[in-house]
């Protein structure tokens, strides 16, 4: 995918949310695409970051220099978020979650 193709993908999936992509990412994996398309449907999630082997999503973002990073720290007092680690070559995934996200996930979208 070219930068233009990634920008078009972001415009297609963002649903009014801030979808960010790692600068060196050349292609969106089909599984990452499906996950992001579902994450934008969760009301509390406002920021989604897609990297080579992970997806971070949160209600809040921290700014480090010029980068916006979704807050995924477990036990954060105000942010609802998680960090999904993907291993495409072994077809596994794992994630860490905020206790507040569990409450949000219990409610229907």
C-alpha positions in Angstrom: 0.0 0.0 0.0 1.2 3.5 -0.7 0.8 6.4 1.7 -2.2 7.5 -0.4 -3.8 4.1 0.0 -3.3 4.1 3.7 -4.8 7.6 3.9 -7.8 6.4 1.9 -8.1 3.4 4.2 -8.1 5.7 7.3 -10.8 7.9 5.7 -12.8 4.8 4.9 -12.7 3.3 8.4 -12.4 6.2 10.8 -16.1 6.7 11.5 -15.3 10.1 13.1 -12.6 8.7 15.3 -8.9 9.5 15.2 -7.2 6.5 13.5 -3.4 6.7 13.4 -1.0 4.5 11.6 2.7 3.9 12.3 4.7 5.9 9.8 6.7 3.0 8.5 3.7 0.7 8.1 3.4 -0.2 4.4 0.3 -2.5 4.5 -2.7 -3.0 6.7 -3.1 -6.7 7.6 -6.7 -8.0 6.9 -7.1 -9.0 10.5 -6.0 -5.5 11.7 -8.5 -4.0 9.2 -11.3 -6.1 10.7 -10.4 -5.2 14.2 -10.1 -1.5 13.6 -13.5 -1.5 11.8 -15.1 -3.0 14.9 -13.2 -0.7 17.3 -14.5 2.5 15.7 -18.0 1.3 16.6 -17.3 1.4 20.3 -18.5 4.8 21.6 -15.9 5.3 24.3 -13.0 4.6 22.0 -11.8 7.8 20.4 -8.2 7.0 19.4 -6.9 4.0 17.5 -3.2 3.4 16.6 -2.2 0.7 14.2 1.4 -0.5 14.2 3.3 -3.4 12.6 2.4 -5.9 15.3 -0.1 -4.1 17.6 -3.2 -2.1 17.8 -3.7 0.4 20.7 -7.1 2.0 21.3 -8.2 4.4 24.0 -10.6 7.1 25.1 -7.6 9.4 25.8 -4.3 10.1 24.2 -0.9 11.2 25.5 1.4 13.3 23.4 5.1 12.5 23.2 6.7 15.1 21.0 4.7 15.0 17.8 3.3 11.5 18.4 -0.2 10.8 19.8 -0.3 7.6 21.7 -3.5 6.1 23.0 -3.4 5.5 26.8 -3.4 1.8 27.5 -2.0 1.7 31.0 -3.9 -0.8 33.2 -5.5 1.0 36.2 -5.4 4.5 34.6 -7.9 6.6 36.5 -9.7 8.1 33.5 -8.7 6.4 30.3 -10.4 3.4 28.9 -8.1 1.5 26.6 -6.2 -1.6 25.6 -3.1 -2.7 23.7 -3.6 -5.7 21.4 -0.4 -7.5 20.4 -0.7 -9.4 17.1 1.6 -12.2 15.9 0.5 -12.7 12.3 3.2 -15.3 11.6 2.0 -17.6 14.4 -1.7 -16.6 14.2 -2.0 -15.6 17.8 -3.0 -12.4 19.7 -3.0 -11.2 23.2 -4.0 -8.0 24.9 -3.9 -6.0 28.1 -7.0 -4.1 29.2 -8.1 -1.4 31.5 -10.7 -2.3 34.2 -12.9 0.5 32.8 -12.9 -1.1 29.4 -14.5 -4.2 30.8 -17.4 -2.1 32.1 -17.8 -0.5 28.6 -17.6 -3.8 26.8 -20.4 -5.2 29.0 -22.8 -2.5 27.7 -24.2 -2.9 24.2 -22.9 -0.5 21.6 
